[in-house]
């Protein structure tokens, strides 16, 4: 339940109604990209329409290399680092677009649950 903004009361109801389900609540922000978990780099495959990444101009093919100076090697690193920042927090992303290193500041969003 990463970045969904699910209320604590709803989380509690889920846990009580489905005790065998392993629920991990991460309250970090939502960037809005999909990457291949098995790639040796954090290359964006898809940019979620309306997400923070799209609004900041990130594109499929961009390779994210760091967030606020923290190195990002793979998609798992990206998820962990984004998860450390709450929705509405501004972060700076460094990325490689076809050999050109760029930086962009963006405000993380909350994942829409509809």
N, C-alpha and C positions, 0 to 999 in steps of 0.2 A: 504494500500500500504506500508506495513512494510518491510523495508530492500530491496526494489526492485531497488532502485537507479534511479527511473524514473526521467527524467529531469523536472525542474520546468516548462518549456514550454509545455511539454506533460501533466503535471498535470493541467495546465491552460486550455489546449484544452479539456481535459476530463470534467472539471467543466463547460466550456461553452457549450459543445455539449450535456451534460446530467445534466442540472441544478437541477433536482429532486434527483439525486444520491448523497448520503452523502459520500464524499471522505475524509478519514482521512489519511494524509501522515505522516508516522513515518520514520524518516531517520536513525534509529538505525541499528545495525548490525544483522546478521543472524547466529543463532547457528546451526540449522539443526536438531531439534528433534520435535517429536509429542508426546504429553501427553494427558491424559484424563482430560478434564476440570472439571469433577465431582469427581475426586479422592481427598481424604483428604490429599494426599502428591503429590509432583511433581515427579512422577515416569515416566521415559521415556518408551513409548510404541514402538516408531519407531525412528530409527536414519536415517536421510536422507543421501543417498549415496553421497560421495564427499563433504559433509558439514564439518564445523569446528568441530562439535561433533565427527563425525566419525574419522576425522584425529587425534583427541586428544585421541581416544580410548574409548569414552563413549559407553555404550551398552544398549539395551533394558533391563529394569528391574532396572537399576541404579536409585536411588532416589536423586535428586539434593536438597541439603540442604542450600547452600548459594553461593553467587557470591561476591567475593571481600569483604567478611565479612558481607554482607547484607543477612539476613535470607530469605530463599525461602520456603514457606509453600505449595503453590499450583502452577499450571501451569500459572495462571494469574500473579502471582508474578514474575515468570521467564520471561514472555513476557515483563512485565514492566521494569524489571531490564536490560535485554538484550537491550531493546529499548533505554535505556539511554546512551549506548555506540555505537560509530560509527563503521562502517566496518573497519577492519584492526587494531582495538584496541585490545590489549591483556587483557584478564580477567582471574581470577583464580576461578575455580568452585570446590566446596567441594561437594562430593556425597557419598552415602552409597551403597556399592555393597555387597549385601548379608551379612550385618552386619559388614563389614569392611569399615571404613571411609577413603576416598582417596581424594586427591587434584590433579587437573590438570590445567595447564595454556594453554590457547589456544587463537588464533587470530580469532576474529569474521570475518565473510565473508559478502558479499553482496548477497542477494537472486537473483538467476538467473531468468530472465523473459522469457527465450525461452521455 
